[in-house]
């Protein structure tokens, strides 16, 4: 890794998103309550006004929430597609980004993807 790449990764790791107020906080509350469609809506309102690497990161979270909503609605095929997209969007981000443990989030998405595949096979 070059010095420029290392510096860019360090800068990305320092990015902070404020999860204590506004749309991010509301979306997080909804996500934790398994109200995934509402979480998607709150995060999307923030995403629309965001630029830079935070925008792609938030889009991954929006896709995750939408995927979990699809699972709740019995649509594992749609969920799997969104989960794969979310994983791809998280790929360039460091292990910690915007106050979120990205490595743990990736593992969680892989678990949901496996569940969606299993549901698709039994459907």
Buried (B, 14 or more C-beta within 10 A) or exposed (E): EEEEEEEBBEEBBEBEBEBEEEBBBBBBBBBEEEBBBBBBBBBBBBBEEBEEBBBBBBBBBBBBBBBBBBBEEEBBEBBBBBBBBBBEBBEBBBEBBBEBEBEEBBEEBEEBBEBBBEBEEEE
